[in-house]
Amino acid sequence: MKHNRSAEYYRRAREALAGGVSSQFRSFEYPHPLFYEAGRGSRITDVDGNTYLDFTLSQGPLILGHSHPEVVDAVAQATSSGQIFAGQHLAELELAETIGRLVPCADLVRFSLSGSEAVHAALRAARVHTGRTRFLKFEGHYHGWFDNVAVSVSAPSADALGSRVQPRPLPWTAGRPSSSDTEVVTACWNDLEGVERALASDPDGIAAVITEPVMCNSGCIMPSDGFLEGLRSLCDFYGAVLIFDEVITGFRLGMSGAQGFFGVVPDLATFGKAMANGFPISALAGKAELMNHVARGTALHAGTMNAGNPTVAAAVATLKILERDRVHERLFRLGSELAEGLRRVSAEAGHPLRVEGPGPMIHTGFTDVEQIKDYRDALSYDGAKFARFVAGMHRRGIRLIGRGLWYLSAVHTEADIEEAVTAAAKVLAAI
C-alpha cells in the first residue's frame, strides 16, 4: 500500500498540530499517522484510496460501525432544530430515563463530553460523600489523562512499579504536580489481598476504589472469579465508594454494561464510547445517595457543551438500535469466531499468540506466559513482534490497534472474520 498523500498531509500537520495529531495515542499508527476520508460499515478509507477492514472502530465507540444511517439521520434532525440551548431538552430526559432503566446502579445520571470528565466527577462525588481524599486505582488501568489518574498506566518494567506487596505509584506524564501522588494508592488487578492491605492501611483516607470491570487498556484481562464481588464487599466494609469505569464495557458487554454482565453493582459508573456510536458524550450514573451531591451542587459538575442536541440524539438512537436489534448476541458470537480462528492459525504457525477477552472486544499479543492476570503479567508481551504483526495486517488491509485490542461491531460479518483470520495466517507465516 502507498501512503503518499497521507505522508504529505502528516508533514503539514506537524507544522500546524502539536505532533501532527489531536490525541497522543494516534501518533502510534503504522506506518505513521494516516489521514482518512470516509468510513462506511466495517470499512474505512484513507486519502490515498486504501480501504481497510476496521477493528479499531475509532478506539471502540463505533459499536454500530461507521456512519450508521439511523444514527446519522437522528443527528441531522436534532441539529436542524438547534445545536445547544444552555437548557434542557426532551431527548436529554429520554436518554437519562433509558440509562436509568438499563443500568443497575443508575438512580440518577449526569452527562459530560468525555470519559475523563465523567471519571473526574465520580471521584469528586465520592470525596464529598465520604469526607475522604484518596482513591485506589489498579496498575495498567486507564481512567483518562487528568493529573490525578495519570499514574501507573504504563511502565518500562515491573521493577519500576515496586513490589506486588507494596506497589509504587508511577507518574505517567511530566507536568503533574507532586501533590497528585498523595491522592492515589495503587494495587495489582485481581489481587484482593492487596486491595484489603491498602484499605486497611488508611481506612479513614480512601474515598473510592475505581476499576475497569474488564481490564481493557492493557490487554483484555477478565476479573478472576469473585474479584469484583470481593471489591464490592471490601468497599462496603471500609466505607469506600466502588466506581466502575465502564467507558469501554458500557453498552458493549450488554445493555446493562459490565455490572449486568457480572452481576456486581457499583455505587457509581462512568460511560462513554459505545453509548453514542462515535459522538462525544459521556455519562456518570450512580446511586441516589451519591448523585444527590451532584444534584445539590456540593459536588460541582458543569459544562457548556454538556448534553448538546446532536450528541444526545446520537446516544438515544444508538441505545435504541442496540436494544431493538439484540446486537450483543452477534458481537459475542463473532468475537468468539475471531478468537478461535486466531488461536488456530497461530498454533499452526507455531507462534505463542495469546487471545483473551469476552468477545465484543478481544486482545492479542505474543507471550509464553500461560496466565495473564494483571498488568505486570501483560508486560511479558513481545511488543516488537506484535508491531510486525500489525504492520503485516495493515499491508493486507486489516486495521488494528497497536496495543492489541480488537473491537467488534454490529456490521462486521462472518466474511469479515474469515478475511481477518486468513490475513493473520499469512502474516504469522511470514514473521
Secondary structure, DSSP 8 states (H G I E B T S, - for coil): ---HHHHHHHHHHHHHSGGGSSSGGGGG-SSS---EEEEEBTEEEETTS-EEEESSTTTTT-TT-BT-HHHHHHHHHHHHT-S--SS--HHHHHHHHHHHHH-TT-SEEEEESSHHHHHHHHHHHHHHHHS--EEEEETT----SSGGG-BSS--SSGGGGB-SSSB---B-STT--GGGGGGEEEE-TT-HHHHHHHHHHSTTTEEEEEE-SSB-SSS-B---TTHHHHHHHHHHHHT-EEEEEETTTTTTS-TTHHHHHHT---SEEEE-GGGGTTSS-EEEEE-HHHHHHHHHTSS----TTTT-HHHHHHHHHHHHHHHHTTHHHHHHHHHHHHHHHHHHHHHHHT--EEEES-SSEEEEEE---S---SHHHHTTS-HHHHHHHHHHHHHTTEE--TTSEEE--TT--HHHHHHHHHHHHHHHHH-
